[in-house]
Amino acid sequence: MDDVTLRDVTPDNLSAVLGLEVSPAQAGFVASNAKSIAEAHFEPKAWFRAIYAGDQPVGFVMLYDDPDGPQYFLWRLMIAHEHQGKGYGRRALELLVEYVRTRPHAAELLVSYHEGDGEPSGFYRTFGFQDTGQRLEGEVVLRLPLPDVSALADGSGALPTAD
């Protein structure tokens, strides 16, 4: 698998990022990148990046990045249909979690999704997201706890395990 990176959306890559699309069956689950980028420009707490595999843009991710609270929100995550199933989405989510861990007060990452055939709940659950029992604008809300790895006694950065 090519190295996956999160890169700024710039005038040089904007057209390529706007051209990325999910399959028609998935279109109801994630907004277009054009809509996401437009929304981001009107929300000061939006943090967004193009997802690259090597030198090729393959997806888009957007975060509601509010350093004043313990919750960060994965607003959008999309991998273009022709690049799905290659591990790019999982790696992009790992990179996003690494970024969120560097943010002030980060205790959990939230995500929401529309229920239906082709929904992304299985993907998020295998990553460790858990049900919150909440709904946001009709969407199911999941959470990923983010333990404070800097506070671990041994300083290894390893996640705590149950004894």
N, C-alpha and C positions, 0 to 999 in steps of 0.2 A: 504494500500500500504506500502511495506517495505520502510525504509529510503533509499533515494537515495543519494549517495555520489560520488565524483570524487576522484579517487585514482591514485597514481603513477603506471605506468606499470613497473613491476620488473621481475627479473628472476622467481620469485615464481608464478606470474600470467600471464606471457607472453603467454604460450601455450593456456590458457583459452581465453585470449583476441584475439589471432590469430584465434581461432576456431569460433568466433562469426561471423555470416553472416546474411545479409538481404535476403529477398525472391529473387528468380531468376528474378522476374518481376522488382525488385528495383535495381538489380545489376548494371545497367547502370547509376544510379544516384549517386552512392558513391563508392569510391575506397575501396579495401579490407583493413582491418586493417594492414595486412603485408606491403602493399605498403605505407600506411600512416606512419607507424612507420619507415620504411626505409627512406622515404622522410624527416621525422622529424629529423633524425640523420644527415642529410646533410644541414639542415636549422637552423642556430643558434637562430632564432626568433620563432621557433615552440615550442608551449606549448601543451602537450597532456596528456590525462588522460583516464583511464578506468572508465566507468560508472558502478557503483554497485547498486544493489537493495538488501539491507541487506548485506549478505556475498557472493552474487552471482554476477559475472560480467555479465552485460546485454548489454553493448554498449561501444562506444568509441567516444571521442570528441577531436578535435585538433584546436588550435587557432594560427593565425599568430599574435604574441605578440610583437608589435613594440612600446616601450615606448617613442620613439622620436616624434611620431605623434598622431593626435587625432583619427585616425581610427584604429580599431582592426578588424580582419577578421576571422570569423568562417569558418575555412578551411574544417573541416569534422565533421559530427555528424551522428552517426549511432546507431540504436537500433536493436539488433538481431531480426529476424522475429518472433520467438516464444515469445518475450517479448514486442512486439508492442501492442499499444492500452491499456496499463496499466498506462499511465501517466509518465513513466520513461523519455521519451524524453523531455517532457515539463519541468519536474523538473530539469533535467540535464541542459537544456538551462537557466533556472532561476539561477542555481548555477554558470554557466558560466558568465552570465550577472553580478552577484554579484562580481565575480572575476575581470572582466574587469573594473567595477566601481572603484576598488582599484588601478588600474594601472594609471601611470602618463598621464595626458592630455587626458584621454579617453572621447571622445565626441560622438562617435557612433560605433556601431557594424555592420559590413557588412557581407553579406552572398551571395553566388551565387548558381544558380542551372540550370541544363539542363531542358529545356521544354519537356513535353511529358506526356503520360498517366502514372499516379503514381508519378508525380513530387511532391516535398515537399512544393510548394509555399503556399498552403492553411494553412499548419501547421505554417509556418513562419508569414503569414499575421495575423492569429488569435493571434499570440504572440505580434503583434504590428509593425512588419517590414513593411516598405513602399517601393514603387517603387522608384528607382533612375533615371530611364530612360537610364541607362548605361548597357553595356554588357562587360563582361570580358571573353576573349577566347571563345566567343559564348554563354556564360551563362548569364542569367538575374541576375542583381545585385539588392539586397534589402538592406535597412538600418534600423537600430533601433537606434533612437536618445537616448542618455544617458544624461539626465539632470544632472547638477552638484548638487546632493542632499546635499552636504556639504555647498553649498552657499544659501540654503533656509533660509529665514528670521527667521522662527520659530524654526529651528534646529530639526524638528521632523523627517526629512527624508522622509516625505510624498511627493509624486509627486505633482507638481502644478496642479490646476484645472482651467478650464475656468469659468469666472464669467458670 
